[in-house]
Amino acid sequence: MALTINVRLKDKVEVFTKRLYYFMFDEQAEDSQFLEEKFLEITTALGVNDTTQIWNDFNSSLPSIREKLHLDAKAFQDNDPANKCVEEIYLAYPGFYAISIHRLSHQLLKLGVRILPRMMSEYVHGITGIDIHPGATIGDSFFLDHGTGIVIGETTIIKDEVKIYQGVTLGGLHVLKSLADTKRHPTLEKNVVIYANATVLGDIVIGSNTIIGANVCVTENVPQNSTLTYKKEYKIRTKSE
C-alpha cells in the first residue's frame, strides 16, 4: 500500500509561521483567533493530542518570548555597524527572522508538539539560508550577522551574548543513528564570537569570551578567553616580478 502524507500541510504551516511572526510585533485580536484555528487544524492533522491545552500554554509563553526577541534585536543593533535603525532589524534582517521563528518553534517542541516545529524551522531555512534545529537551546541577546549558510544542530547549547557570522556550522562530529538520544553538538559559553565559515563539531565546550576566527575547524574543548585563528601562507606577486 502506498504511503499517503498530507504534504499540503506545508502551505498551511508557511501561512501560520508568517502570521505568527506578524502577531509577535503587531498584535491584533483577529490574528490571535486565526492563529489558534490554524494551529488546531495543523496539529490535529499531525496527530498531536491535547491541542487546545498546548495552544493555551504556548499563547501564554508569547510575552516572554517577545521580550527575548527584543533583547536579540538590541544585540543586532549594538553589533552591526550597517544598521541604521531598530525597525530595519524587524523588517529586513534574515538573521532576526530566523531566531524569532526558532524561539517560537523551540517552545512548541518543549510543549511536546511533533513535526510542526521542524516544519517551521525548515520554512525559514528555505527563505533565509539559516538552518537552526528547533531543539537547539539559545540564550539571550543572540546575534547572527548576514546568516547565510549557518547551521546549528539539534543538541547545541548557546549561552547569552553569543555572536556568529555567515557560514558557521555548529554540528556533530559523528553522524550515527545510534547517537540520536545523546548530546552531539557544541556548547558555547557566554560572549563567544565565531567568525565566517568556522566549523565547531561534537559535544565540546567553547569557553566564555572566546573568539574563533574565520575558517577555523574546532573539534576539542577550548578554555575561556581564548583566540583561535587559521593561518594559511600565500604570496602575492606583481606582474613585474
Backbone torsions as a table, in degrees:
resi	resn	phi	psi	omega
1	MET	NA	133.6	-178.8
2	ALA	-69.9	143.3	177.4
3	LEU	-76.7	128.0	179.6
4	THR	-111.2	121.6	-179.6
5	ILE	-127.4	134.4	-178.9
6	ASN	-78.6	78.3	-176.8
7	VAL	-68.9	-15.5	177.4
8	ARG	-66.9	-13.1	174.3
9	LEU	-60.0	-25.4	178.8
10	LYS	-57.5	-41.2	179.0
11	ASP	-64.7	-42.0	-179.8
12	LYS	-65.5	-38.2	179.8
13	VAL	-67.7	-37.8	177.4
14	GLU	-61.5	-44.5	178.6
15	VAL	-64.0	-45.4	179.4
16	PHE	-59.2	-44.1	-177.2
17	THR	-64.7	-45.2	179.6
18	LYS	-64.0	-45.2	-178.4
19	ARG	-67.6	-32.9	177.5
20	LEU	-65.7	-40.7	176.8
21	TYR	-62.3	-45.0	178.9
22	TYR	-60.2	-42.9	-176.9
23	PHE	-63.6	-32.0	-178.5
24	MET	-61.0	-30.5	-173.8
25	PHE	-122.4	-2.8	178.4
26	ASP	-144.4	68.9	-169.2
27	GLU	-69.5	122.8	177.4
28	GLN	-134.4	144.3	-174.1
29	ALA	-60.9	-40.4	-178.2
30	GLU	-66.2	-30.7	176.4
31	ASP	-66.7	-39.5	179.8
32	SER	-60.7	-45.2	179.3
33	GLN	-65.7	-43.1	179.2
34	PHE	-60.6	-45.3	-177.9
35	LEU	-64.1	-41.3	178.7
36	GLU	-62.9	-45.9	-179.8
37	GLU	-62.5	-43.2	-179.1
38	LYS	-67.4	-40.0	178.6
39	PHE	-61.6	-47.1	-179.6
40	LEU	-63.1	-39.1	178.8
41	GLU	-63.4	-47.6	-176.6
42	ILE	-67.7	-48.7	-175.6
43	THR	-68.7	-33.5	175.3
44	THR	-63.7	-42.9	178.3
45	ALA	-63.7	-28.0	179.6
46	LEU	-87.9	0.1	176.9
47	GLY	79.7	24.4	178.8
48	VAL	-80.9	137.6	178.1
49	ASN	-93.3	160.1	175.5
50	ASP	54.9	43.4	-172.8
51	THR	-65.0	-36.8	-179.6
52	THR	-65.4	-43.9	178.5
53	GLN	-64.6	-40.3	178.5
54	ILE	-62.7	-43.0	179.0
55	TRP	-61.6	-43.3	179.6
56	ASN	-61.2	-42.6	178.6
57	ASP	-65.8	-42.0	179.4
58	PHE	-64.3	-45.6	-179.9
59	ASN	-60.3	-36.1	178.9
60	SER	-68.8	-24.2	-178.5
61	SER	-85.2	-11.6	-173.7
62	LEU	-61.8	-39.7	178.4
63	PRO	-59.0	-40.7	-180.0
64	SER	-70.5	-35.1	175.9
65	ILE	-65.8	-40.5	178.7
66	ARG	-59.8	-41.2	178.5
67	GLU	-63.6	-40.2	176.7
68	LYS	-62.3	-38.9	-179.4
69	LEU	-68.8	-34.4	175.0
70	HIS	-64.3	-36.0	174.9
71	LEU	-65.7	-40.0	176.1
72	ASP	-61.2	-45.1	-179.6
73	ALA	-60.1	-39.5	177.7
74	LYS	-64.6	-37.6	177.3
75	ALA	-63.2	-40.0	176.0
76	PHE	-61.9	-46.0	-177.8
77	GLN	-64.5	-39.1	-177.2
78	ASP	-74.2	-25.7	-170.7
79	ASN	-109.4	-11.9	-178.1
80	ASP	-105.5	108.8	-179.4
81	PRO	-66.3	-17.0	179.3
82	ALA	-82.6	-10.7	-178.1
83	ASN	-74.2	134.8	-178.3
84	LYS	-104.1	-26.8	-179.3
85	CYS	-163.1	160.3	-175.9
86	VAL	-68.3	-30.7	179.1
87	GLU	-59.7	-34.4	179.8
88	GLU	-59.3	-34.5	-178.6
89	ILE	-66.5	-47.1	-178.4
90	TYR	-69.1	-29.3	-172.8
91	LEU	-98.3	-24.1	-167.7
92	ALA	-134.7	-1.2	-174.8
93	TYR	-99.4	113.8	178.8
94	PRO	-62.4	-33.5	178.5
95	GLY	-63.7	-39.6	178.8
96	PHE	-69.5	-38.4	176.9
97	TYR	-61.8	-41.8	-178.7
98	ALA	-64.8	-44.2	-179.2
99	ILE	-71.1	-30.8	177.0
100	SER	-62.0	-51.0	-179.0
101	ILE	-68.6	-32.3	176.5
102	HIS	-61.6	-46.5	-177.6
103	ARG	-62.1	-35.1	178.5
104	LEU	-72.4	-46.0	-179.0
105	SER	-68.2	-34.7	177.5
106	HIS	-62.5	-40.6	178.7
107	GLN	-65.3	-40.7	177.2
108	LEU	-62.9	-39.5	178.0
109	LEU	-62.6	-41.8	178.4
110	LYS	-63.1	-28.4	179.2
111	LEU	-84.6	2.4	174.5
112	GLY	90.6	13.6	179.1
113	VAL	-77.1	129.7	-179.2
114	ARG	-96.6	145.5	171.3
115	ILE	69.7	-48.1	-176.8
116	LEU	-53.7	-46.5	179.3
117	PRO	-57.7	-39.3	179.5
118	ARG	-69.0	-36.7	177.5
119	MET	-64.7	-38.9	177.6
120	MET	-64.0	-45.5	-178.0
121	SER	-67.0	-35.5	179.9
122	GLU	-73.0	-31.3	173.8
123	TYR	-61.7	-46.9	179.8
124	VAL	-67.1	-38.0	175.9
125	HIS	-55.6	-43.1	-177.2
126	GLY	-65.3	-30.7	-176.4
127	ILE	-101.1	-14.0	-179.7
128	THR	-115.5	-19.7	-173.5
129	GLY	77.7	10.8	-179.1
130	ILE	-109.2	122.5	-173.7
131	ASP	-112.4	98.4	177.5
132	ILE	-114.8	116.0	177.7
133	HIS	-67.2	137.2	-178.2
134	PRO	-62.1	-16.8	178.2
135	GLY	-77.4	-16.7	-178.8
136	ALA	-64.3	141.5	179.5
137	THR	-103.7	121.4	-173.3
138	ILE	-126.4	128.4	-177.9
139	GLY	-78.2	-168.1	-175.5
140	ASP	-78.1	158.7	172.7
141	SER	56.1	53.1	-178.9
142	PHE	-90.3	135.1	-177.1
143	PHE	-124.7	122.8	174.4
144	LEU	-115.0	114.2	179.0
145	ASP	-95.1	131.8	-175.9
146	HIS	64.8	-64.2	170.8
147	GLY	95.1	-32.1	-173.5
148	THR	-53.7	128.4	176.0
149	GLY	86.0	0.8	178.0
150	ILE	-71.7	135.2	176.2
151	VAL	-127.8	125.4	179.0
152	ILE	-125.7	113.8	-172.6
153	GLY	-75.0	169.3	-169.8
154	GLU	-56.9	-42.5	-173.6
155	THR	-102.5	15.7	176.2
156	THR	-63.5	141.3	172.3
157	ILE	-122.2	123.8	-179.8
158	ILE	-121.2	122.1	-179.5
159	LYS	-83.1	-171.1	-173.2
160	ASP	-70.7	151.6	169.9
161	GLU	61.2	37.2	176.7
162	VAL	-92.1	144.9	178.9
163	LYS	-127.7	128.2	175.2
164	ILE	-132.8	152.3	-172.9
165	TYR	-116.2	175.1	-171.3
166	GLN	-56.2	144.8	174.6
167	GLY	80.0	2.5	-178.9
168	VAL	-75.2	137.0	174.2
169	THR	-116.6	125.2	170.3
170	LEU	-110.6	92.1	-167.5
171	GLY	-125.5	-175.1	177.7
172	GLY	-92.1	148.6	179.3
173	LEU	-81.4	-31.1	178.5
174	HIS	-126.9	137.9	179.6
175	VAL	-110.1	86.0	-178.9
176	LEU	-128.0	133.8	179.8
177	LYS	-60.5	-30.4	-179.4
178	SER	-66.0	-14.6	179.9
179	LEU	-95.2	9.6	-172.9
180	ALA	-56.7	-35.4	-176.0
181	ASP	-99.9	18.5	179.2
182	THR	-114.7	164.0	174.7
183	LYS	-78.9	118.6	-172.5
184	ARG	-115.2	-8.5	-170.4
185	HIS	-121.1	167.1	-172.4
186	PRO	-71.4	162.8	166.8
187	THR	-114.6	125.7	176.8
188	LEU	-106.6	118.2	178.8
189	GLU	-76.1	178.9	-172.2
190	LYS	-59.1	139.7	171.1
191	ASN	64.5	33.1	172.7
192	VAL	-82.5	142.7	175.0
193	VAL	-122.1	129.1	178.4
194	ILE	-125.9	119.0	-175.5
195	TYR	-88.5	175.6	-165.3
196	ALA	-53.1	135.4	171.7
197	ASN	65.9	14.7	172.7
198	ALA	-75.0	154.0	-178.6
199	THR	-128.8	126.6	179.1
200	VAL	-123.8	118.1	-169.9
201	LEU	-123.8	140.8	171.8
202	GLY	94.4	173.5	179.3
203	ASP	-80.8	74.0	-179.0
204	ILE	-121.8	166.4	-179.4
205	VAL	-117.1	127.3	173.4
206	ILE	-101.2	113.9	-172.8
207	GLY	-64.8	158.3	-176.6
208	SER	-58.9	150.3	176.9
209	ASN	63.5	20.9	179.2
210	THR	-88.6	144.5	175.3
211	ILE	-115.4	124.4	175.7
212	ILE	-110.2	118.3	-175.1
213	GLY	-74.7	171.8	-178.9
214	ALA	-60.0	139.8	173.2
215	ASN	70.2	6.1	177.4
216	VAL	-75.5	142.1	173.4
217	CYS	-114.6	122.7	-175.1
218	VAL	-119.3	129.7	179.4
219	THR	-132.0	13.9	178.6
220	GLU	-142.5	162.3	-178.7
221	ASN	-56.8	145.7	178.6
222	VAL	-125.0	126.4	-179.2
223	PRO	-69.0	160.9	-179.6
224	GLN	-62.6	156.5	177.3
225	ASN	63.0	29.8	180.0
226	SER	-97.9	159.9	171.8
227	THR	-130.5	123.4	179.8
228	LEU	-114.8	130.1	179.4
229	THR	-133.0	154.0	176.6
230	TYR	-107.7	127.0	-178.4
231	LYS	-123.0	120.8	176.7
232	LYS	-122.3	123.8	-178.3
233	GLU	-77.3	138.4	173.4
234	TYR	-151.2	159.0	-179.8
235	LYS	-122.1	142.8	176.0
236	ILE	-111.5	121.5	178.9
237	ARG	-112.5	138.2	174.7
238	THR	-85.9	164.7	-178.1
239	LYS	-64.6	-22.1	-178.4
240	SER	-78.7	-12.9	-177.4
241	GLU	-83.8	NA	NA
